[in-house]
Amino acid sequence: MTKKFPPLRPRTEWLLDPQVTFLNHGSFGATPRNVLAEQARWRERMERHPTGFMTFELPAALREAAARLAAFVGAAAPDLVFVENATAGCNAVLASLALAAGDEILLTDHGYAAVRNAAAHVAARTGARIVEATIRCPVDGPSAIIEAVAQRLGPRTRLVILDHVTSPTAAILPVRELTALCRAAGAQVLIDGAHAPGMLALDVPAIGADWYVGNCHKWLMAPKGAGFLWASPAARENLHPPVISHGYGQGFVAEFDWVGTRDPTAWLAIPAAIDVHAALGGPALRERNAGLARAAANLLADRWGTERATSDALTGAMATVRLPVREPGTAEAALRLRTWLFEARRIEVAVMPFAGALWARVSAQAYNEPADYQRLADAFAR
């Protein structure tokens, strides 16, 4: 790692344990102190007069926060609503589909397990069928991904679920090209963009999908519980939140903005997270983090004599590298290794079982530096 990647902010601006090498921002994020302070300010304001806040202040405050986030992802405010996380958004879409026996839901084998479970649940209830496209790992490039999906599209494909950035392999999928392919085949498209906001430059409507869900608590560094669901105007018919409440029948925004009493402060703090992202450089931050993740992946693969899951072209601020171990590629073995790394080396990193092997998925955020990945490399080199 010859190129210098100094941290953009002191780690003390986060609550992260200074004794831990934290390389797992991709799992649950890490929220800066000033964003948490903004959330606390909103919570204090809410608790000072709960009835007045919920009744008179919250509706406008939610829409203002939604407008800031919509502009950040290239969308219009009326097309975007808040959900707790990307999985909740995917569940809302899946539960609203009118599927029949024999219809097909197409996913890739790199898809997020929780969303696959939600799709399987809906398929079992409706008689639909789950179809999986196998993308070979290491991923050769965009053309291999497109070909893998094209081979599994069929006349009964009703919905295709695509990860913008995959969880196990950290591959950036060519979602525009894939969406065009699926729409041409007559299928609707749901993009799981859990990792995209804050990692990638986004123009959500330009992707051409019917629905797009994203998390703000990961790379945008908002508080936990801050996700969103975007829907094209044509894809809102019969789209409802999982909890039906007072806004039923009054439209997309009204139904999702109020589903009962809950803490909205994570959403209201999203504008502060957008401000922090901009203060750290915005596009320059995304480029710096991607460069650091790619350099870290090259270092690890070289030191361990293994391979990366993706090329630079398909890698953002996360990268996945095969571990130099003979452990079986199972969830149990992954947990054992992850636990050993944390307890014996004080390194927090995602260990992923995939394609019969174990992989380390490293993240790069503003507080990380090259020495963090050197410590991980040393842990297995020894």
URJOVEN-V166243 format. One record per residue. N is the residue number from 1. OMEGA is omega in degrees with one decimal (* if undefined). Layout:
n: [N N]
omega: [OMEGA OMEGA]
This chain:
n: [1 2 3 4 5 6 7 8 9 10 11 12 13 14 15 16 17 18 19 20 21 22 23 24 25 26 27 28 29 30 31 32 33 34 35 36 37 38 39 40 41 42 43 44 45 46 47 48 49 50 51 52 53 54 55 56 57 58 59 60 61 62 63 64 65 66 67 68 69 70 71 72 73 74 75 76 77 78 79 80 81 82 83 84 85 86 87 88 89 90 91 92 93 94 95 96 97 98 99 100 101 102 103 104 105 106 107 108 109 110 111 112 113 114 115 116 117 118 119 120 121 122 123 124 125 126 127 128 129 130 131 132 133 134 135 136 137 138 139 140 141 142 143 144 145 146 147 148 149 150 151 152 153 154 155 156 157 158 159 160 161 162 163 164 165 166 167 168 169 170 171 172 173 174 175 176 177 178 179 180 181 182 183 184 185 186 187 188 189 190 191 192 193 194 195 196 197 198 199 200 201 202 203 204 205 206 207 208 209 210 211 212 213 214 215 216 217 218 219 220 221 222 223 224 225 226 227 228 229 230 231 232 233 234 235 236 237 238 239 240 241 242 243 244 245 246 247 248 249 250 251 252 253 254 255 256 257 258 259 260 261 262 263 264 265 266 267 268 269 270 271 272 273 274 275 276 277 278 279 280 281 282 283 284 285 286 287 288 289 290 291 292 293 294 295 296 297 298 299 300 301 302 303 304 305 306 307 308 309 310 311 312 313 314 315 316 317 318 319 320 321 322 323 324 325 326 327 328 329 330 331 332 333 334 335 336 337 338 339 340 341 342 343 344 345 346 347 348 349 350 351 352 353 354 355 356 357 358 359 360 361 362 363 364 365 366 367 368 369 370 371 372 373 374 375 376 377 378 379 380 381 382]
omega: [-177.2 179.5 -178.8 176.9 -179.3 175.7 -178.0 177.4 175.3 178.6 -179.9 176.4 170.1 178.5 -175.5 178.5 -177.9 179.9 -176.3 170.8 -170.5 -178.7 -173.2 177.7 -175.0 -177.6 -176.0 -179.1 173.8 -172.2 178.8 -178.5 -176.4 175.4 175.4 177.6 177.4 175.7 178.9 177.8 178.3 -178.4 177.2 178.0 179.4 -175.0 178.5 178.6 -172.7 -177.1 -179.5 -179.3 -176.8 -174.4 -169.8 -175.0 -171.6 -176.5 -179.9 -179.5 177.7 -178.2 176.5 177.6 178.4 179.1 177.7 -179.1 179.2 177.8 -179.0 -178.5 174.0 -174.7 173.9 -175.1 -179.7 -178.5 -173.0 175.9 -179.4 169.9 -176.5 -179.4 -176.5 179.5 176.5 177.6 177.8 178.5 179.0 179.3 -177.5 -178.4 -176.9 -177.2 174.6 -178.3 178.4 178.4 179.9 174.5 -175.5 171.0 -176.4 174.3 172.4 178.8 174.5 -175.2 -177.5 -172.0 -178.1 179.1 175.5 177.5 178.9 178.6 179.2 178.7 179.3 179.6 180.0 -178.7 -173.0 -176.0 177.0 -174.8 176.4 175.8 -176.2 173.8 -178.2 177.0 -175.8 179.4 1.9 -177.0 -175.2 -177.4 -177.4 -176.5 178.7 178.5 -178.8 179.7 -179.2 178.8 -178.6 -178.2 -176.2 174.2 179.8 -178.9 179.3 178.0 -179.0 -177.9 172.2 178.0 -176.2 173.3 174.9 171.8 -174.7 -178.6 -175.2 -174.3 178.8 -179.9 173.6 -178.5 177.0 -168.1 178.5 -179.1 179.1 179.1 178.3 178.8 -176.6 178.8 177.8 178.3 177.3 -178.7 171.0 -172.6 173.5 178.4 173.5 -178.7 -175.1 -175.2 -168.4 -176.5 -177.5 175.3 -176.1 170.4 -172.4 164.5 -170.3 -179.1 -177.4 178.2 177.0 -178.7 176.0 -179.8 175.7 176.3 -179.5 173.5 173.9 -178.0 -179.6 -170.2 174.6 171.8 173.0 177.5 178.2 -179.8 -178.3 175.9 179.1 174.7 173.9 178.1 175.0 -178.9 -177.7 -174.5 -176.8 -179.5 -178.7 176.2 -176.7 173.5 178.3 176.8 178.2 -175.9 -170.2 -177.0 -175.3 178.5 -177.1 176.3 -174.2 -176.3 -177.0 -177.6 -175.7 -177.4 179.1 174.1 -177.7 -177.2 176.2 -179.2 -177.0 -167.9 176.3 178.5 -177.5 177.6 -179.9 176.7 176.9 177.6 176.8 177.8 178.3 177.9 178.9 -179.3 177.9 175.4 -179.8 179.2 178.8 176.2 179.7 179.7 179.5 -179.2 178.2 179.0 179.2 179.4 179.1 178.4 178.6 179.5 178.0 178.3 -176.2 -179.6 179.3 -178.2 -175.6 -176.5 -178.8 -174.6 172.9 177.4 -176.8 173.8 178.1 -176.0 -178.5 -174.9 173.3 -176.5 171.7 176.3 -177.4 -176.8 179.7 -178.6 -178.8 -176.4 177.5 176.9 176.9 -178.9 -178.1 178.0 -179.8 178.4 178.3 179.5 178.4 -178.8 179.4 178.9 178.6 179.5 -178.3 -174.2 -176.2 -175.3 -178.0 176.8 176.1 -179.9 177.9 173.5 -169.7 170.8 -178.5 175.6 175.4 -178.7 175.3 -174.9 171.8 176.2 -177.9 178.0 176.8 177.8 -170.9 -177.1 -177.9 178.5 -175.9 -178.6 178.4 -176.3 173.6 179.7 177.2 178.4 -179.0 -176.8 179.7 177.7 178.9 *]
